[in-house]
Amino acid sequence: MKSQLRDRLKEGDRRIVGAACAVADQVRQDATLLPHLIKLLDDDDTAVVAHTAHALMQIAMDEPARFDPFVESLLDRLEQPRQWEIGEQLPKILVRAALTDAQVERLFGVLAANTRNKSNIVAACSLQGIVDLACDRRIEPQMAEKTLAAALTSDRKALSARARRLLKIVSKL
């Protein structure tokens, strides 16, 4: 079954959603496919990884609890994302999952480290993930403020601008 999912996900350019939505629908209908889909995050084909990350995020938007058994595995992959799509999508999944206090702490640490990732997308999505954790009161807003303040000093204008917008949200908590 993994090969069938892979065949569908390798189609098209990695910047285009491709069959990710159809694969997400297929996995929603057959929960036994989720572990196979997650394993495709380790595929050698960058398009497969990109489309897999997007399909996983689509599932998490509607059914975040499906990912609860896979939190540690996803955290491992987010710790050193092989490509930017993993750093873009996994924070969106993990902030929706039921996390233990230790997992929240680990996720915060991973996201904080990823704010220094060379990819602006990974860094920006990591900042958003930290803000989401603060908005859900899973971390103290001051922790988010400190990380955002550090990002404000970034020489990357897009990242510091994102941090400025997100700081407005956190300051209201």
ZISUL-V88586 format. One record per pair of residues at least 24 apart in sequence whose C-alpha atoms are under 10 Angstrom apart, sorted by the first residue. I is the first residue (numbers start at 1). J is the second residue. D is the distance in whole Angstrom. If there is no record, write none. Layout:
i=I j=J d=D
i=I j=J d=D
This chain:
i=1 j=32 d=10
i=1 j=33 d=8
i=1 j=36 d=8
i=1 j=37 d=9
i=2 j=33 d=8
i=2 j=34 d=10
i=2 j=35 d=9
i=2 j=36 d=5
i=2 j=37 d=7
i=2 j=38 d=10
i=2 j=39 d=9
i=2 j=40 d=8
i=3 j=36 d=9
i=3 j=37 d=10
i=3 j=40 d=9
i=5 j=33 d=9
i=5 j=36 d=8
i=5 j=37 d=7
i=5 j=40 d=9
i=5 j=48 d=9
i=5 j=52 d=9
i=6 j=36 d=9
i=6 j=37 d=8
i=6 j=40 d=7
i=6 j=43 d=9
i=6 j=45 d=10
i=6 j=47 d=10
i=6 j=48 d=7
i=6 j=49 d=9
i=6 j=51 d=9
i=6 j=52 d=9
i=7 j=48 d=8
i=8 j=48 d=9
i=8 j=51 d=9
i=8 j=52 d=10
i=9 j=37 d=10
i=9 j=40 d=9
i=9 j=45 d=10
i=9 j=47 d=7
i=9 j=48 d=5
i=9 j=49 d=8
i=9 j=50 d=9
i=9 j=51 d=6
i=9 j=52 d=7
i=9 j=55 d=9
i=10 j=45 d=7
i=10 j=46 d=8
i=10 j=47 d=6
i=10 j=48 d=5
i=10 j=49 d=8
i=10 j=50 d=9
i=10 j=51 d=8
i=10 j=52 d=9
i=11 j=47 d=8
i=11 j=48 d=8
i=11 j=51 d=9
i=12 j=47 d=7
i=12 j=48 d=9
i=12 j=51 d=9
i=13 j=46 d=9
i=13 j=47 d=6
i=13 j=48 d=9
i=13 j=50 d=9
i=13 j=51 d=9
i=14 j=45 d=10
i=14 j=46 d=7
i=14 j=47 d=4
i=14 j=48 d=7
i=14 j=49 d=8
i=14 j=50 d=6
i=14 j=51 d=7
i=14 j=52 d=10
i=14 j=85 d=9
i=15 j=47 d=8
i=15 j=50 d=8
i=15 j=51 d=9
i=15 j=85 d=9
i=16 j=47 d=9
i=16 j=50 d=9
i=16 j=51 d=8
i=16 j=54 d=10
i=17 j=47 d=10
i=17 j=50 d=8
i=17 j=51 d=6
i=17 j=52 d=10
i=17 j=54 d=7
i=17 j=55 d=9
i=18 j=47 d=9
i=18 j=48 d=10
i=18 j=50 d=10
i=18 j=51 d=7
i=18 j=54 d=10
i=18 j=55 d=10
i=19 j=51 d=7
i=19 j=52 d=9
i=19 j=54 d=10
i=19 j=55 d=8
i=20 j=48 d=9
i=20 j=50 d=9
i=20 j=51 d=5
i=20 j=52 d=7
i=20 j=53 d=8
i=20 j=54 d=6
i=20 j=55 d=5
i=20 j=56 d=8
i=20 j=57 d=10
i=20 j=58 d=8
i=21 j=51 d=9
i=21 j=52 d=10
i=21 j=54 d=8
i=21 j=55 d=6
i=21 j=56 d=9
i=21 j=57 d=10
i=21 j=58 d=7
i=21 j=59 d=9
i=22 j=55 d=8
i=23 j=51 d=9
i=23 j=52 d=9
i=23 j=54 d=10
i=23 j=55 d=6
i=23 j=56 d=9
i=23 j=58 d=10
i=23 j=59 d=10
i=24 j=51 d=10
i=24 j=52 d=9
i=24 j=54 d=9
i=24 j=55 d=5
i=24 j=56 d=7
i=24 j=57 d=9
i=24 j=58 d=6
i=24 j=59 d=6
i=24 j=60 d=10
i=25 j=55 d=9
i=25 j=58 d=9
i=25 j=59 d=8
i=27 j=55 d=9
i=27 j=56 d=9
i=27 j=59 d=8
i=28 j=58 d=10
i=28 j=59 d=7
i=28 j=60 d=10
i=28 j=62 d=9
i=28 j=63 d=8
i=28 j=66 d=9
i=31 j=66 d=8
i=34 j=59 d=9
i=34 j=66 d=8
i=34 j=67 d=9
i=34 j=70 d=10
i=35 j=67 d=9
i=35 j=69 d=10
i=35 j=70 d=8
i=38 j=67 d=10
i=38 j=70 d=9
i=38 j=73 d=9
i=38 j=74 d=8
i=39 j=73 d=9
i=39 j=74 d=10
i=41 j=74 d=9
i=41 j=77 d=8
i=41 j=81 d=10
i=41 j=82 d=9
i=41 j=83 d=10
i=41 j=85 d=10
i=41 j=86 d=8
i=42 j=77 d=9
i=42 j=82 d=8
i=44 j=82 d=10
i=46 j=82 d=9
i=46 j=83 d=8
i=46 j=85 d=9
i=47 j=85 d=10
i=49 j=82 d=9
i=49 j=83 d=8
i=49 j=84 d=10
i=49 j=85 d=8
i=49 j=86 d=8
i=50 j=83 d=8
i=50 j=84 d=8
i=50 j=85 d=5
i=50 j=86 d=7
i=50 j=88 d=10
i=50 j=89 d=9
i=51 j=85 d=9
i=51 j=86 d=10
i=52 j=85 d=9
i=52 j=86 d=9
i=52 j=89 d=10
i=53 j=84 d=10
i=53 j=85 d=6
i=53 j=86 d=6
i=53 j=87 d=9
i=53 j=88 d=8
i=53 j=89 d=6
i=53 j=90 d=7
i=53 j=93 d=10
i=54 j=85 d=8
i=54 j=86 d=9
i=54 j=88 d=9
i=54 j=89 d=7
i=54 j=90 d=9
i=55 j=89 d=9
i=56 j=89 d=8
i=56 j=90 d=8
i=56 j=92 d=10
i=56 j=93 d=8
i=57 j=88 d=10
i=57 j=89 d=6
i=57 j=90 d=7
i=57 j=91 d=9
i=57 j=92 d=7
i=57 j=93 d=6
i=57 j=94 d=10
i=58 j=89 d=9
i=58 j=92 d=10
i=58 j=93 d=9
i=59 j=93 d=9
i=60 j=89 d=10
i=60 j=90 d=10
i=60 j=92 d=8
i=60 j=93 d=6
i=60 j=94 d=9
i=60 j=95 d=10
i=60 j=96 d=7
i=60 j=97 d=8
i=61 j=92 d=8
i=61 j=93 d=8
i=61 j=96 d=8
i=62 j=96 d=10
i=63 j=93 d=10
i=63 j=96 d=9
i=63 j=97 d=9
i=64 j=92 d=10
i=64 j=93 d=7
i=64 j=94 d=8
i=64 j=95 d=9
i=64 j=96 d=6
i=64 j=97 d=5
i=64 j=98 d=8
i=65 j=93 d=10
i=65 j=96 d=8
i=65 j=97 d=6
i=65 j=98 d=7
i=66 j=97 d=8
i=66 j=98 d=10
i=67 j=93 d=8
i=67 j=94 d=8
i=67 j=96 d=9
i=67 j=97 d=6
i=67 j=98 d=8
i=68 j=93 d=10
i=68 j=94 d=9
i=68 j=96 d=9
i=68 j=97 d=6
i=68 j=98 d=6
i=68 j=99 d=7
i=69 j=97 d=9
i=69 j=98 d=9
i=69 j=99 d=10
i=70 j=94 d=10
i=70 j=97 d=9
i=71 j=97 d=7
i=71 j=98 d=9
i=71 j=99 d=8
i=71 j=100 d=10
i=71 j=103 d=8
i=71 j=107 d=10
i=72 j=99 d=10
i=72 j=103 d=8
i=72 j=106 d=10
i=72 j=107 d=10
i=74 j=107 d=10
i=75 j=103 d=9
i=75 j=106 d=8
i=75 j=107 d=7
i=75 j=110 d=8
i=75 j=111 d=10
i=76 j=107 d=10
i=76 j=110 d=9
i=78 j=107 d=9
i=78 j=110 d=7
i=78 j=111 d=8
i=78 j=114 d=9
i=78 j=122 d=10
i=78 j=126 d=10
i=79 j=106 d=9
i=79 j=107 d=9
i=79 j=109 d=9
i=79 j=110 d=6
i=79 j=111 d=8
i=79 j=113 d=8
i=79 j=114 d=8
i=80 j=110 d=9
i=80 j=113 d=10
i=80 j=114 d=8
i=80 j=117 d=9
i=81 j=114 d=9
i=81 j=117 d=9
i=81 j=122 d=9
i=83 j=119 d=9
i=83 j=122 d=9
i=84 j=117 d=9
i=84 j=118 d=9
i=84 j=119 d=7
i=84 j=120 d=9
i=84 j=121 d=7
i=84 j=122 d=6
i=84 j=123 d=9
i=85 j=119 d=10
i=85 j=121 d=8
i=85 j=122 d=8
i=86 j=122 d=8
i=87 j=111 d=9
i=87 j=114 d=8
i=87 j=117 d=9
i=87 j=119 d=9
i=87 j=121 d=8
i=87 j=122 d=5
i=87 j=123 d=8
i=87 j=124 d=9
i=87 j=125 d=7
i=87 j=126 d=7
i=88 j=119 d=10
i=88 j=120 d=10
i=88 j=121 d=6
i=88 j=122 d=5
i=88 j=123 d=8
i=88 j=124 d=8
i=88 j=125 d=6
i=88 j=126 d=8
i=88 j=128 d=10
i=88 j=129 d=10
i=89 j=121 d=10
i=89 j=122 d=9
i=89 j=125 d=8
i=89 j=126 d=10
i=90 j=122 d=10
i=90 j=125 d=9
i=90 j=126 d=9
i=90 j=129 d=9
i=91 j=122 d=9
i=91 j=125 d=7
i=91 j=126 d=7
i=91 j=127 d=9
i=91 j=128 d=8
i=91 j=129 d=6
i=91 j=130 d=9
i=91 j=132 d=9
i=92 j=125 d=8
i=92 j=126 d=9
i=92 j=128 d=9
i=92 j=129 d=7
i=92 j=132 d=9
i=93 j=129 d=9
i=94 j=129 d=8
i=94 j=133 d=10
i=95 j=128 d=10
i=95 j=129 d=6
i=95 j=130 d=8
i=95 j=131 d=10
i=95 j=132 d=7
i=95 j=133 d=6
i=95 j=136 d=9
i=95 j=138 d=9
i=96 j=129 d=10
i=96 j=132 d=9
i=96 j=133 d=9
i=96 j=136 d=10
i=99 j=138 d=9
i=100 j=138 d=10
i=101 j=138 d=8
i=101 j=139 d=9
i=104 j=133 d=8
i=104 j=138 d=7
i=104 j=139 d=8
i=105 j=138 d=9
i=105 j=139 d=8
i=107 j=133 d=9
i=108 j=133 d=8
i=108 j=134 d=10
i=108 j=138 d=10
i=108 j=139 d=8
i=108 j=143 d=9
i=108 j=144 d=9
i=108 j=147 d=10
i=111 j=147 d=10
i=112 j=143 d=10
i=112 j=144 d=9
i=112 j=146 d=10
i=112 j=147 d=7
i=112 j=148 d=9
i=112 j=150 d=10
i=112 j=151 d=10
i=113 j=147 d=10
i=115 j=147 d=8
i=115 j=148 d=9
i=115 j=150 d=9
i=115 j=151 d=7
i=115 j=154 d=10
i=115 j=159 d=9
i=116 j=150 d=10
i=116 j=151 d=8
i=116 j=154 d=9
i=116 j=159 d=10
i=118 j=156 d=10
i=120 j=156 d=8
i=120 j=157 d=10
i=120 j=158 d=8
i=120 j=159 d=7
i=121 j=158 d=10
i=121 j=159 d=9
i=123 j=151 d=9
i=123 j=159 d=7
i=123 j=162 d=10
i=124 j=151 d=9
i=124 j=158 d=8
i=124 j=159 d=6
i=124 j=160 d=9
i=124 j=161 d=10
i=124 j=162 d=7
i=124 j=163 d=8
i=124 j=166 d=10
i=125 j=159 d=10
i=125 j=162 d=10
i=127 j=151 d=8
i=127 j=159 d=9
i=127 j=162 d=8
i=127 j=163 d=7
i=127 j=166 d=8
i=127 j=167 d=10
i=128 j=162 d=9
i=128 j=163 d=9
i=128 j=166 d=7
i=130 j=166 d=10
i=130 j=170 d=10
i=131 j=163 d=10
i=131 j=166 d=7
i=131 j=167 d=8
i=131 j=169 d=8
i=131 j=170 d=7
i=132 j=166 d=10
i=132 j=169 d=10
i=132 j=170 d=9
i=134 j=169 d=10
i=134 j=170 d=7
i=134 j=173 d=8
i=135 j=169 d=8
i=135 j=170 d=7
i=135 j=172 d=10
i=135 j=173 d=7
i=136 j=173 d=10
i=137 j=173 d=9
i=140 j=170 d=10
i=140 j=173 d=9
i=141 j=167 d=10
i=141 j=169 d=10
i=141 j=170 d=6
i=141 j=171 d=8
i=141 j=172 d=9
i=141 j=173 d=7
i=142 j=170 d=8
i=142 j=171 d=9
i=142 j=173 d=10
i=143 j=170 d=10
i=144 j=170 d=7
i=144 j=171 d=10
i=145 j=169 d=10
i=145 j=170 d=7
i=145 j=171 d=8
